[in-house]
């Protein structure tokens, strides 16, 4: 049995991971103009790597790399919970920790096959959606998300770079992405997007609500766009036809935490440091800190027409937002 097949079987049989693809490691030179356009148009945000070479050249991370493995981690448990302002992906265990735990197992297995490997998830410079597209993990929809056949768009993406020569030829073509052949004439996600971050003319992730809820400072017009969201936004996913009749995640760590099944507005607004650490330290939204969540909960209460005048805080940052909302 070849090494690629062994890795697929290990992921499926030992880890319950069944959405995996392989490509040859190479420089993604075709993305250079796209990143230059973003840089020159001032579309980069604080979460983006400014060095384009680090974004298009995986060999920077491993000189002897020959292949990249792309793995999708489904996270939707389809548990019925109320809309408390948090995106589905934030309600279970912190996916960074969960995914890295699985990647560590895969890396150790690759090492047992005589290979060297490095794992990546989210906060890295690799073009993970593009790699997943090339590897056949899924299509890139009009909402700029990877959409898999089995789990829809409710997946986290990860990559493993290895010196094993197990990569396939690209299954996707860069120039085909903007054609959205699989979406065809469907434009539901464009209509559902609250800020028109996705549209028929120019995708601007810097006004995506998921990004705005994580942004440190908000302009008044951005405050008005949040519309009750505390962290993340699922609008473009919730009504996507390709998210109908999909499978739920087999990964138990993504089961929704009990406290996340409740309304959290008042709890967050009055939360202290120890409560914050206890509740949010192992979530995907805790990393941004307590004050960002409190700010967004204040905005949510104001949006719902509820009282925020009684809110008191020693933080000038939060007092400033309260004053702006009143």
Secondary structure, DSSP 4 states (H G I P E B T S, - for coil): --HHHHHHHHHHHHH----EEEEE--B-GGGHHHHHHHHHTT---TTS-S-HHHHHBGGGT-TT--EEEEEEEE----------SB-GGGSSS-HHHHHHHHHHHHHHHHHHTT--EEEEESSSSS-HHHHHHHTTS-EE-TTS-EEBTTTBT-EEEEEEEESSS-PPPPSS-GGGGGG-TTTTT--HHHHH-TT--S-SS---GGG-HHHHTT-SS--HHHHHH-TT-SB---HHHHT-GGGTTPPPP--GGGSPPGGGGS--HHHHHT--HHHHHHHHTTSSSGGG-HHHHHHHHHHHHHHTT---TT---S-HHHHHHHHHH-
